[in-house]
């Protein structure tokens, strides 16, 4: 780089680091947990080919498998190999790419407007613009950062190739072609690259008359775009990410017009920033807000048409903005109606329009007062400073989930979605009072919000209030019959009450709506196992682990199912693999003991039960199994000691008290056995086993002993 370019890069680096250094102290937020922390696919480089071919892996989590961004997931896998789950590395990568993007904006604007000072000011504004904070501070927005990196890099390569001697430097052309493909694999917005190339050629007065003759240079870009679309369609089988926001044509047009106006407003006045922007998706062309938005759009189009001759870069900038924003206008429905991150890539086109206007002012410099030029540059410097302060403040909101969602509540206190997000964070932190307050606020804003009812029911469950919890889950299903979370939670209540048929129906209803959710698959399997259908349960546990290999509850349940099916060797091998990762998992050790006991290897079973008892002294099943093992061997005194230790900790354990009575009887201590059985019956009069054993031993003792 030349000294001037080096200085520009250094100054942009200072601005970017000043604004975004705070992100290095931030953690993962929102979708980052699914995309990175819970995404087992990125934990092996060997999975990289799957990111390009398997919908279950392309976007890092099954919930996002309708989005095809394999390059982003590949980048996550490389970063995981470098620094694991340390968020500092991921945030640093985002900041560095943003710096390079700001420098590319500077190079691109310098190329188009031929005024480096103007280009630098606009690049500096891009670097510190508050609306870009979401993209830079949110690790999940790596796709936007990569898309812009390759998009602008490709355009610059194309422009340099075009300016080379008769376009002989084919390497630059190939680089532009490759970068266009990489931009598409980063984010869908990259499909507009060919249109941007044609727009650049139309802007050039020398090339404009030859535009039709250049078709052979456009054809490879068209081929790359078509190939990408065909591959994506073959892998994903659909383009839309959700149901249409509205099926009425006028409603779709109104949504598009209001979206464009939203992005222009966000660019000019980046205030009231929120992860949940206030934006009405419903509306018609006759509404006042839509009419105002349409007026703004028409003004932009008219200005671009009028200034085409005298200020070509302005027209080019507006044209590129409309081209770039097109994929996020919900012509093909996407997950969000609008979002701050959607402005990131199109913003360079708006900065081109701004640079063109600033450049045109220089032509009037001689006609203006001498100090006005200094005032103008001073004003731009103040704007950069104010934007920087706003961005630094906004970065603080991205430090963790609670801060991020709380900032959204401050902007829109009556937004149910923001209230629920804050409530969930309080719920995860076990602050149930605060979580309940947020739920009630959400229901005041939107009484028919199913998600609020589900969260409120979950709070009641944590407090042990199954009745109110059941009421809330049923309220959620009344509003949204296909709410899988409500069905699953209802199933948990029924399972706890021993209503296995009702629990199974509820879990299956949840699974019908979300057939790949590991938790739901595991819950169905757990009920089937309790009902004695171990073979069917095993299938569900296997599918649960295929969906999420780190689901330890499903792993333990699968081990239990193998034991129930008397597949002891297989169970021992499977449990051994799990224990290699979690050697002190008491439940796995207990299952290992059961498997060894099933094979008739009492010593190995004894060792496993003892390890389980040490690993979790509060566990009741491993010491019970160990005591039973001693009793089976006739070592009753050892068994009695263990049973008594269990009952000292859990005096209401009826099953263990009956087992202790049996050991006493075998030792000839009939009175002690009778006393234990009487206590067991008092503790649980409905326990038929304890009652029958008491009647049997009393009847047997009555003929030989005076038992009171």
ZAGUMI-538268 format. One record per residue (C-alpha): x, y, z; residue in three letters. Coordinates in steps of 0.02 Angstrom, whole numbers, padded with zeros to 5 digits, always signed. Layout:
! ZAGUMI-538268
XYZala/...
//
This chain:
! ZAGUMI-538268
+00000+00000+00000unk/+00053+00179-00029unk/+00087+00290+00122unk/-00082+00376+00098unk/-00173+00210+00096unk/-00076+00151+00248unk/-00123+00309+00342unk/-00306+00288+00294unk/-00305+00107+00354unk/-00221+00155+00517unk/-00346+00294+00554unk/-00493+00180+00514unk/-00417+00047+00628unk/-00408+00173+00771unk/-00591+00220+00747unk/-00649+00039+00737unk/-00550-00016+00889unk/-00610+00133+00992unk/-00790+00093+00952unk/-00785-00097+00962unk/-00651-00140+01091unk/-00795-00168+01213unk/-00855-00319+01114unk/-00699-00413+01167unk/-00770-00417+01343unk/-00940-00478+01284unk/-01004-00655+01282unk/-01114-00751+01161unk/-01291-00683+01145unk/-01458-00734+01071unk/-01433-00847+00918unk/-01248-00869+00959unk/-01295-01002+01087unk/-01373-01111+00952unk/-01254-01064+00812unk/-01095-01092+00910unk/-01109-01153+01090unk/-01238-01290+01057unk/-01182-01328+00879unk/-01084-01490+00888unk/-01058-01488+00699unk/-00927-01350+00707unk/-00822-01450+00830unk/-00740-01551+00692unk/-00659-01488+00532unk/-00711-01651+00452unk/-00891-01587+00450unk/-00849-01442+00332unk/-00910-01534+00175unk/-01078-01562+00263unk/-01100-01374+00283unk/-01114-01363+00094unk/-01224-01515+00064unk/-01331-01554+00217unk/-01472-01435+00272unk/-01453-01496+00451unk/-01280-01419+00459unk/-01278-01272+00339unk/-01323-01140+00466unk/-01259-01214+00626unk/-01421-01273+00708unk/-01575-01368+00653unk/-01687-01221+00693unk/-01593-01122+00559unk/-01580-01259+00429unk/-01693-01160+00312unk/-01547-01039+00288unk/-01403-01086+00173unk/-01243-00998+00229unk/-01109-01133+00228unk/-00961-01014+00226unk/-01013-00939+00392unk/-01025-01111+00473unk/-00855-01157+00399unk/-00782-01000+00478unk/-00857-01051+00645unk/-00777-01224+00631unk/-00606-01146+00596unk/-00627-01028+00742unk/-00681-01169+00857unk/-00523-01262+00811unk/-00422-01107+00853unk/-00500-01050+01018unk/-00642-01167+01062unk/-00790-01079+01141unk/-00695-00925+01199unk/-00805-00781+01136unk/-00656-00660+01130unk/-00589-00742+00972unk/-00757-00738+00882unk/-00785-00555+00926unk/-00607-00510+00872unk/-00638-00590+00701unk/-00797-00487+00678unk/-00706-00326+00724unk/-00560-00363+00607unk/-00674-00402+00460unk/-00772-00243+00493unk/-00608-00145+00487unk/-00564-00221+00318unk/-00740-00186+00256unk/-00722-00003+00306unk/-00557+00003+00211unk/-00641-00077+00059unk/-00777+00055+00068unk/-00639+00187+00065unk/-00556+00105-00087unk/-00721+00083-00180unk/-00778+00262-00150unk/-00605+00329-00197unk/-00617+00233-00360unk/-00790+00300-00402unk/-00786+00481-00341unk/-00598+00510-00365unk/-00584+00609-00202unk/-00492+00519-00063unk/-00533+00645+00073unk/-00718+00629+00038unk/-00704+00440+00023unk/-00613+00430+00190unk/-00744+00533+00282unk/-00882+00419+00216unk/-00781+00263+00258unk/-00754+00333+00434unk/-00941+00362+00451unk/-00971+00182+00396unk/-00841+00120+00522unk/-00926+00205+00670unk/-01107+00209+00612unk/-01219+00151+00757unk/-01333+00050+00642unk/-01185-00064+00603unk/-01164-00112+00787unk/-01282-00260+00777unk/-01181-00337+00635unk/-01011-00312+00717unk/-01056-00349+00899unk/-01164-00502+00861unk/-01059-00654+00818unk/-01204-00731+00722unk/-01193-00588+00596unk/-01030-00654+00526unk/-01126-00693+00367unk/-01157-00507+00335unk/-00976-00464+00368unk/-00910-00600+00252unk/-01037-00558+00117unk/-00982-00376+00113unk/-00798-00424+00119unk/-00813-00532-00036unk/-00944-00422-00121unk/-00842-00262-00113unk/-00680-00357-00143unk/-00755-00433-00299unk/-00818-00265-00364unk/-00647-00187-00338unk/-00562-00331-00430unk/-00686-00310-00573unk/-00655-00122-00582unk/-00466-00146-00581unk/-00480-00279-00716unk/-00588-00163-00819unk/-00459-00024-00804unk/-00312-00137-00847unk/-00245-00127-01024unk/-00394-00189-01125unk/-00441-00300-00981unk/-00292-00414-01005unk/-00262-00450-00820unk/-00377-00602-00819unk/-00322-00648-00642unk/-00419-00499-00574unk/-00572-00554-00673unk/-00560-00731-00602unk/-00538-00658-00428unk/-00698-00557-00451unk/-00789-00714-00510unk/-00729-00816-00360unk/-00772-00678-00237unk/-00948-00664-00308unk/-00971-00850-00271unk/-00900-00830-00095unk/-01017-00682-00064unk/-01167-00792-00110unk/-01106-00934+00001unk/-01093-00809+00144unk/-01266-00734+00124unk/-01406-00734-00005unk/-01379-00548-00039unk/-01229-00600-00146unk/-01345-00651-00289unk/-01358-00467-00337unk/-01172-00461-00385unk/-01201-00476-00573unk/-01329-00334-00570unk/-01203-00226-00476unk/-01071-00263-00608unk/-01189-00212-00748unk/-01236-00054-00652unk/-01051-00008-00638unk/-01029-00030-00825unk/-01185+00074-00861unk/-01115+00212-00751unk/-00954+00218-00854unk/-00984+00333-01002unk/-00856+00245-01111unk/-00928+00072-01080unk/-01111+00119-01086unk/-01126+00108-01277unk/-01038-00061-01274unk/-01146-00137-01138unk/-01230-00264-01253unk/-01064-00315-01329unk/-00995-00361-01158unk/-01116-00505-01133unk/-00976-00634-01139unk/-00898-00553-00984unk/-01064-00557-00892unk/-01102-00737-00938unk/-00980-00818-00812unk/-01057-00713-00671unk/-01229-00767-00728unk/-01171-00949-00732unk/-01103-00936-00554unk/-01266-00858-00493unk/-01375-00989-00578unk/-01264-01129-00514unk/-01278-01062-00337unk/-01467-01050-00349unk/-01483-01226-00420unk/-01368-01300-00287unk/-01462-01208-00150unk/-01630-01264-00217unk/-01570-01443-00231unk/-01503-01444-00053unk/-01638-01340+00032unk/-01784-01381-00086unk/-01858-01208-00052unk/-01809-01024-00048unk/-01929-00949+00079unk/-01879-00953+00262unk/-02057-00939+00328unk/-02239-00913+00281unk/-02274-00747+00190unk/-02300-00599+00306unk/-02454-00558+00202unk/-02533-00645+00053unk/-02614-00487-00016unk/-02514-00408-00160unk/-02546-00231-00100unk/-02490-00285+00074unk/-02328-00355+00003unk/-02294-00194-00092unk/-02334-00091+00063unk/-02215-00197+00166unk/-02076-00172+00037unk/-02102+00017+00030unk/-02103+00036+00220unk/-01948-00075+00233unk/-01850+00036+00113unk/-01904+00190+00210unk/-01852+00105+00372unk/-01675+00075+00307unk/-01657+00252+00240unk/-01715+00322+00408unk/-01596+00206+00499unk/-01454+00265+00389unk/-01490+00450+00416unk/-01549+00444+00596unk/-01480+00290+00688unk/-01573+00309+00852unk/-01687+00197+00957unk/-01588+00044+00903unk/-01660-00123+00959unk/-01638-00307+00924unk/-01828-00307+00909unk/-01865-00154+00799unk/-02039-00080+00807unk/-02109-00112+00634unk/-02285-00151+00577unk/-02291-00293+00451unk/-02477-00273+00416unk/-02539-00126+00314unk/-02600-00066+00147unk/-02547+00062+00017unk/-02685+00179+00076unk/-02616+00203+00252unk/-02531+00368+00294unk/-02368+00285+00350unk/-02359+00186+00188unk/-02397+00341+00084unk/-02256+00438+00169unk/-02138+00293+00142unk/-02188+00282-00041unk/-02158+00469-00057unk/-01981+00449+00010unk/-01945+00306-00110unk/-02012+00406-00258unk/-01906+00556-00207unk/-01750+00448-00206unk/-01792+00378-00378unk/-01831+00552-00446unk/-01670+00625-00375unk/-01569+00482-00449unk/-01650+00510-00620unk/-01627+00699-00617unk/-01445+00692-00562unk/-01396+00554-00682unk/-01304+00668-00803unk/-01218+00786-00682unk/-01192+00674-00531unk/-01179+00498-00597unk/-01105+00422-00437unk/-01258+00480-00339unk/-01374+00390-00460unk/-01260+00238-00456unk/-01265+00236-00266unk/-01455+00244-00258unk/-01470+00111-00393unk/-01350-00005-00302unk/-01444+00024-00139unk/-01608-00033-00217unk/-01522-00183-00294unk/-01436-00236-00133unk/-01588-00212-00021unk/-01702-00311-00137unk/-01665-00484-00059unk/-01719-00424+00114unk/-01882-00342+00062unk/-01981-00504+00091unk/-02028-00534-00089unk/-01969-00707-00042unk/-02017-00717+00143unk/-01873-00713+00268unk/-01872-00734+00457unk/-01867-00548+00501unk/-01973-00412+00422unk/-01834-00285+00451unk/-01670-00286+00548unk/-01524-00169+00575unk/-01404-00300+00507unk/-01493-00298+00339unk/-01428-00121+00311unk/-01245-00171+00330unk/-01205-00224+00150unk/-01322-00100+00061unk/-01252+00044+00165unk/-01097+00062+00057unk/-01210+00110-00088unk/-01291+00247+00016unk/-01119+00307+00069unk/-01076+00316-00116unk/-01225+00432-00141unk/-01168+00538+00006unk/-00989+00544-00059unk/-01054+00601-00228unk/-01150+00746-00148unk/-00999+00796-00043unk/-00889+00789-00197unk/-01009+00899-00295unk/-00998+01032-00158unk/-00813+01052-00195unk/-00857+01126-00365unk/-00939+01272-00273unk/-00793+01299-00154unk/-00735+01457-00243unk/-00909+01534-00234unk/-00931+01500-00049unk/-00857+01596+00099unk/-00679+01542+00137unk/-00717+01476+00310unk/-00870+01377+00257unk/-00762+01236+00194unk/-00683+01218+00366unk/-00854+01225+00447unk/-00916+01084+00334unk/-00768+00971+00374unk/-00784+01016+00557unk/-00967+00967+00552unk/-00924+00799+00474unk/-00792+00771+00608unk/-00921+00808+00743unk/-01040+00685+00660unk/-00906+00550+00663unk/-00877+00589+00847unk/-01062+00582+00892unk/-01086+00420+00795unk/-00936+00347+00887unk/-01010+00391+01057unk/-01176+00314+01009unk/-01091+00156+00946unk/-00984+00137+01103unk/-01142+00154+01207unk/-01234+00028+01099unk/-01091-00098+01112unk/-01121-00102+01300unk/-01297-00167+01267unk/-01222-00317+01177unk/-01118-00378+01325unk/-01243-00515+01371unk/-01421-00573+01339unk/-01501-00483+01485unk/-01421-00316+01440unk/-01469-00336+01257unk/-01651-00380+01288unk/-01668-00252+01428unk/-01611-00117+01307unk/-01752-00171+01190unk/-01878-00152+01333unk/-01813+00023+01368unk/-01845+00070+01186unk/-02017-00013+01174unk/-02087-00053+01348unk/-02249-00119+01274unk/-02164-00244+01157unk/-02217-00418+01214unk/-02073-00500+01120unk/-01943-00396+01212unk/-02028-00426+01380unk/-02029-00615+01352unk/-01845-00613+01303unk/-01801-00523+01466unk/-01915-00641+01562unk/-01825-00792+01491unk/-01657-00722+01545unk/-01721-00698+01723unk/-01793-00874+01715unk/-01624-00948+01664unk/-01544-00853+01808unk/-01676-00926+01926unk/-01746-00754+01966unk/-01925-00814+01951unk/-02006-00659+02028unk/-01929-00545+01895unk/-01969-00671+01759unk/-02152-00676+01814unk/-02161-00486+01814unk/-02098-00481+01634unk/-02223-00616+01582unk/-02368-00520+01657unk/-02308-00362+01568unk/-02301-00459+01405unk/-02477-00525+01430unk/-02540-00349+01467unk/-02466-00294+01301unk/-02528-00450+01209unk/-02654-00557+01307unk/-02652-00691+01173unk/-02465-00716+01171unk/-02437-00904+01181unk/-02251-00888+01219unk/-02288-00782+01373unk/-02410-00915+01436unk/-02280-01052+01409unk/-02146-00955+01504unk/-02266-00915+01646unk/-02313-01099+01656unk/-02129-01146+01663unk/-02106-01024+01809unk/-02250-01107+01902unk/-02172-01277+01868unk/-02008-01221+01946unk/-02105-01168+02100unk/-02191-01337+02109unk/-02362-01264+02063unk/-02415-01393+01936unk/-02598-01339+01936unk/-02568-01158+01882unk/-02431-01219+01764unk/-02552-01337+01679unk/-02678-01196+01662unk/-02549-01084+01575unk/-02492-01219+01455unk/-02672-01254+01406unk/-02700-01067+01382unk/-02551-01065+01264unk/-02622-01211+01165unk/-02792-01126+01156unk/-02708-00978+01070unk/-02583-01080+00970unk/-02635-01264+00956unk/-02471-01312+00873unk/-02360-01237+01008unk/-02235-01377+01036unk/-02162-01299+01194unk/-02331-01298+01279unk/-02368-01477+01228unk/-02199-01537+01289unk/-02219-01448+01457unk/-02392-01522+01480unk/-02316-01692+01448unk/-02190-01664+01588unk/-02332-01626+01709unk/-02429-01782+01658unk/-02271-01888+01671unk/-02238-01825+01847unk/-02416-01869+01896unk/-02396-02044+01826unk/-02521-02014+01685unk/-02413-02098+01556unk/-02542-02108+01415unk/-02581-01922+01428unk/-02395-01882+01439unk/-02358-01985+01284unk/-02496-01897+01185unk/-02431-01726+01237unk/-02250-01768+01193unk/-02302-01839+01025unk/-02401-01680+00988unk/-02244-01578+01022unk/-02143-01695+00912unk/-02268-01683+00770unk/-02238-01495+00762unk/-02049-01507+00789unk/-01997-01681+00731unk/-01810-01657+00751unk/-01801-01578+00925unk/-01691-01692+01030unk/-01781-01652+01194unk/-01951-01702+01125unk/-01883-01864+01050unk/-01804-01908+01217unk/-01965-01870+01313unk/-02067-01985+01201unk/-01938-02122+01225unk/-01935-02100+01414unk/-02123-02128+01427unk/-02115-02280+01313unk/-01976-02350+01423unk/-02083-02323+01578unk/-02226-02413+01490unk/-02113-02562+01456unk/-02088-02538+01268unk/-01898-02531+01274unk/-01876-02571+01088unk/-01980-02422+01031unk/-01899-02313+01164unk/-01726-02359+01100unk/-01772-02295+00926unk/-01824-02126+00996unk/-01667-02110+01102unk/-01561-02150+00949unk/-01650-02016+00848unk/-01631-01892+00991unk/-01443-01920+00989unk/-01435-01905+00800unk/-01519-01736+00817unk/-01407-01680+00960unk/-01261-01793+01003unk/-01225-01701+01166unk/-01398-01739+01240unk/-01338-01829+01395unk/-01512-01867+01459unk/-01547-01962+01298unk/-01379-02050+01312unk/-01419-02111+01487unk/-01593-02164+01435unk/-01523-02259+01286unk/-01408-02354+01405unk/-01558-02396+01514unk/-01656-02457+01362unk/-01513-02572+01309unk/-01510-02646+01484unk/-01700-02669+01482unk/-01679-02764+01317unk/-01543-02871+01400unk/-01414-02811+01273unk/-01284-02802+01410unk/-01126-02809+01306unk/-01186-02669+01194unk/-01238-02568+01347unk/-01067-02589+01428unk/-00978-02532+01270unk/-01092-02382+01247unk/-01079-02329+01429unk/-00890-02348+01421unk/-00883-02222+01278unk/-00987-02098+01378unk/-00884-02121+01536unk/-00726-02080+01438unk/-00797-01903+01425unk/-00886-01898+01594unk/-00798-02021+01710unk/-00891-01961+01866unk/-01068-01969+01799unk/-01158-02062+01941unk/-01306-02113+01836unk/-01198-02187+01699unk/-01097-02282+01829unk/-01259-02350+01903unk/-01314-02411+01731unk/-01142-02488+01706unk/-01166-02585+01868unk/-01336-02646+01811unk/-01263-02703+01645unk/-01123-02798+01730unk/-01247-02873+01852unk/-01354-02929+01707unk/-01203-03019+01634unk/-01174-03103+01801unk/-01013-03008+01840unk/-01048-02963+02021unk/-00875-02892+02059unk/-00880-02771+01913unk/-01058-02721+01962unk/-01003-02693+02142unk/-00859-02581+02086unk/-00973-02479+01972unk/-01104-02454+02110unk/-00968-02400+02233unk/-00898-02274+02108unk/-01073-02207+02078unk/-01103-02186+02266unk/-00941-02088+02284unk/-00977-01982+02130unk/-01148-01930+02198unk/-01173-01961+02385unk/-01352-01898+02371unk/-01398-02031+02244unk/-01511-02167+02312unk/-01514-02295+02172unk/-01330-02345+02163unk/-01314-02382+02351unk/-01482-02472+02345unk/-01419-02581+02202unk/-01257-02613+02298unk/-01354-02663+02456unk/-01466-02777+02352unk/-01310-02856+02277unk/-01240-02893+02451unk/-01408-02965+02504unk/-01412-03080+02351unk/-01241-03145+02402unk/-01301-03178+02580unk/-01190-03040+02650unk/-01335-02968+02750unk/-01237-02867+02876unk/-01154-02766+02736unk/-01324-02744+02656unk/-01403-02685+02819unk/-01267-02554+02845unk/-01299-02479+02674unk/-01489-02483+02691unk/-01474-02393+02859unk/-01361-02259+02783unk/-01490-02231+02647unk/-01634-02220+02772unk/-01537-02102+02884unk/-01532-01983+02736unk/-01703-02027+02664unk/-01814-02092+02806unk/-01966-02094+02692unk/-01889-02215+02566unk/-02018-02356+02577unk/-01938-02472+02449unk/-01771-02471+02541unk/-01858-02499+02709unk/-01945-02654+02640unk/-01777-02717+02575unk/-01700-02688+02748unk/-01842-02787+02828unk/-01806-02931+02708unk/-01622-02930+02759unk/-01671-02931+02944unk/-01786-03078+02915unk/-01648-03177+02829unk/-01535-03138+02979unk/-01670-03205+03097unk/-01711-03033+03168unk/-01898-03048+03141unk/-01948-02912+03266unk/-01833-02787+03181unk/-01906-02838+03013unk/-02085-02814+03076unk/-02042-02642+03146unk/-01969-02584+02980unk/-02122-02647+02885unk/-02242-02560+03005unk/-02149-02396+02977unk/-02158-02425+02789unk/-02347-02451+02796unk/-02370-02295+02903unk/-02266-02194+02779unk/-02365-02257+02630unk/-02526-02351+02669unk/-02555-02376+02482unk/-02394-02476+02459unk/-02459-02653+02427unk/-02286-02733+02437unk/-02252-02668+02612unk/-02426-02717+02673unk/-02415-02893+02600unk/-02242-02921+02673unk/-02301-02862+02843unk/-02453-02977+02840unk/-02346-03124+02783unk/-02211-03103+02915unk/-02339-03071+03053unk/-02432-03228+03004unk/-02274-03328+03001unk/-02209-03256+03165unk/-02376-03274+03254unk/-02358-03461+03274unk/-02183-03458+03345unk/-02158-03288+03429unk/-02254-03167+03538unk/-02247-03015+03425unk/-02330-02856+03488unk/
//
